[in-house]
């Protein structure tokens, strides 16, 4: 049966400028909110979804702020391109330290892998994606083996790959120093600590023009490549730290196009 509303919208879209057509796309279903233990997750899936690859997103916010609903255009875009999208909450500082937050991410991933098939997702094709503090948490859990079976990682703009090196290079600015105040914990909380001697899932690393992001991201990418890991490094110096996340899924966005090429090559 033809959906009359969607047929009308599609006809109108052909008569509009390119940028305006996106506004007429039918919106995807509202998320289903579930409790994975420490916090909640939102699962976005198209009607009739079956065995589709999954993007699991971890929001940023300096390890202190943020919420799972801050996803912008990601759900609509990814569902329209054949994915299931999941966004998680995790406990924030000062209630939970970074080690606990990483544990929350791993619990959320385990819950999604166990349950995503009933929502149309493929548990063997889950991609971990994070921005800022969420980028650090995805990198940390992905590198240390806390996301078993993860198909790929998308790491979007952090400096917290190697905390000891960051400190030596003068990058342990106030926002980071407050979070990573105990140097004895730096090795355990640095994704780079877990790179040597093992091959990791294909990894997409993006960096903005924010201070130090390029240098730290390039160093981490080289370390991963030396381990035999397939790495895609995206120069996002045209973006701010916020826009490199906020523009994802918007029409004509360069990062979105690069990330989709990565996804299609590795999980789609």
QUIQUIPE-V238878 format. One record per pair of residues at least 12 apart in sequence whose ideal C-beta (glycine too) atoms are under 8 Angstrom apart, sorted by sequence separation. I is the first residue (numbers start at 1). J is the second residue. If there is no record, write none. Layout:
# QUIQUIPE-V238878
I/J
I/J
This chain:
# QUIQUIPE-V238878
12/24
13/25
31/43
59/71
75/87
159/171
205/217
221/233
31/44
32/45
74/87
91/104
113/126
128/141
163/176
57/71
71/85
90/104
112/126
128/142
139/153
9/24
29/44
90/105
138/153
205/220
218/233
9/25
28/44
29/45
71/87
88/104
138/154
139/155
160/176
167/183
205/221
217/233
238/254
239/255
9/26
29/46
57/74
88/105
109/126
138/155
159/176
163/180
28/46
29/47
69/87
90/108
203/221
55/74
68/87
109/128
128/147
139/158
164/183
167/186
205/224
236/255
6/26
68/88
88/108
135/155
160/180
5/26
68/89
126/147
135/156
203/224
214/235
234/255
67/89
128/150
135/157
136/158
139/161
164/186
55/78
126/149
127/150
135/158
163/186
164/187
214/237
126/150
127/151
128/152
129/153
130/154
132/156
136/160
163/187
200/224
234/258
124/149
126/151
127/152
128/153
129/154
130/155
131/156
132/157
133/158
136/161
195/220
234/259
42/68
66/92
86/112
123/149
125/151
127/153
128/154
130/156
131/157
132/158
163/189
164/190
203/229
205/231
232/258
41/68
42/69
65/92
124/151
127/154
129/156
133/160
163/190
165/192
196/223
200/227
202/229
203/230
204/231
205/232
206/233
207/234
209/236
40/68
55/83
57/85
59/87
64/92
162/190
192/220
195/223
199/227
201/229
202/230
203/231
204/232
205/233
206/234
207/235
208/236
209/237
213/241
53/82
54/83
55/84
57/86
59/88
63/92
64/93
160/189
161/190
162/191
191/220
195/224
198/227
199/228
200/229
202/231
203/232
205/234
207/236
208/237
209/238
52/82
53/83
54/84
55/85
56/86
57/87
58/88
59/89
63/93
64/94
86/116
160/190
161/191
162/192
197/227
199/229
202/232
204/234
206/236
207/237
209/239
210/240
232/262
44/75
52/83
53/84
54/85
55/86
56/87
57/88
61/92
160/191
161/192
162/193
192/223
196/227
208/239
209/240
210/241
52/84
54/86
56/88
58/90
84/116
105/137
109/141
195/227
208/240
46/79
105/138
208/241
44/78
45/79
195/229
44/79
49/84
63/98
84/119
86/121
102/137
106/141
208/243
84/120
101/137
105/141
113/149
208/244
230/266
84/121
109/146
207/244
46/84
63/101
102/140
109/147
206/244
45/84
98/137
102/141
44/84
45/85
106/146
171/211
43/84
44/85
105/146
106/147
109/150
171/212
43/85
44/86
105/147
43/86
44/87
169/212
31/75
42/86
102/146
41/86
42/87
171/216
41/87
42/88
166/212
169/215
28/75
41/88
58/105
90/137
144/191
153/200
28/76
40/88
41/89
143/191
153/201
155/203
27/76
39/88
40/89
140/189
142/191
143/192
144/193
145/194
152/201
153/202
154/203
155/204
157/206
206/255
39/89
140/190
143/193
144/194
151/201
152/202
153/203
154/204
155/205
156/206
157/207
166/216
25/76
28/79
39/90
140/191
143/194
150/201
151/202
152/203
153/204
155/206
157/208
165/216
28/80
36/88
38/90
39/91
56/108
139/191
143/195
152/204
154/206
206/258
38/91
56/109
157/210
159/212
206/259
140/194
159/213
162/216
165/219
204/258
25/80
136/191
158/213
161/216
204/259
31/87
56/112
157/213
160/216
161/217
143/200
159/216
162/219
54/112
142/200
158/216
161/219
162/220
204/262
142/201
161/220
157/217
202/262
142/203
54/116
155/217
202/265
202/266
38/103
39/104
38/104
51/117
41/108
54/121
66/133
52/120
53/121
54/122
66/134
38/107
39/108
43/112
51/120
52/121
53/122
54/123
37/107
38/108
41/111
49/119
50/120
51/121
52/122
56/126
58/128
60/130
62/132
63/133
36/107
41/112
49/120
51/122
54/125
55/126
56/127
58/129
59/130
60/131
61/132
62/133
36/108
48/120
49/121
53/125
54/126
55/127
56/128
57/129
58/130
59/131
60/132
61/133
43/116
52/125
53/126
54/127
56/129
57/130
58/131
60/133
61/134
37/111
45/119
46/120
53/127
55/129
59/133
60/134
36/111
45/120
59/134
60/135
36/112
43/119
45/121
58/134
34/111
57/134
58/135
43/121
58/137
157/236
58/138
34/115
98/179
139/220
98/180
157/241
93/179
99/185
32/119
102/189
157/244
156/244
157/245
99/188
156/245
99/189
98/189
156/248
53/151
55/154
154/259
154/262
132/241
154/263
152/262
152/263
62/175
131/244
132/245
131/245
152/266
64/179
151/266
152/267
63/179
151/267
62/179
127/263
127/267
125/267
77/248
78/249
77/249
72/245
76/249
77/250
72/246
74/248
72/247
73/248
74/249
72/248
73/249
72/249
73/250
72/250
77/256
81/260
83/263
60/245
83/268
82/268
55/263
53/263
53/267
53/268
22/251
19/251
18/251
19/252
